[in-house]
């Protein structure tokens, strides 16, 4: 395959509410993760990727107990602290590079660090799109501007355009990443990703999901709302 694909999913590594550090919070959110994002990852037509789900602190015993209540996760989807997740990424990059050493001898690999929230979706073809993608020299980020907004509480969906959404990809050379290089978003936050040298992906690649536990719940626009049948056709492309 072409590039090295990694999904980074911040599970409870940010936020001010203390309940995000409780077992009950984890129990509720793991259900949301499995209902939405996990299904999207498992539905990817190309499974050559690593997904790390980042936890705020070492909850190893509690997390293992809660995860044991569900079917086992695929080997390429791993929960861990920031430190554990970073180690998993570095190990994955080395493994992929070693496996491809002969066919690609003398070439560095492009590493695509892809962001997604634990309750959102990417198109089933997204990993394959990234494997096939050849960025222009100097490109640092790929931005998905087109997607859908899906309110699962009220059963509503509409196409969505956002100039700099949370669905973006940061590009590294594998060697640079392994040496400790990290690309910082100016001012932090996805709204500033467009300040980096970037390219816009043309496809409608994401679904921003609203559910009963959403911290913020934007309203699905009345314009271009999809019918139930149209929603079903869209979701079949994501999960």
Order of alpha helices (4+ residues) and beta strands (2+ residues): beta-alpha-alpha-beta-alpha-beta-alpha-beta-beta-alpha-beta-beta-beta-beta-alpha-beta-beta-alpha
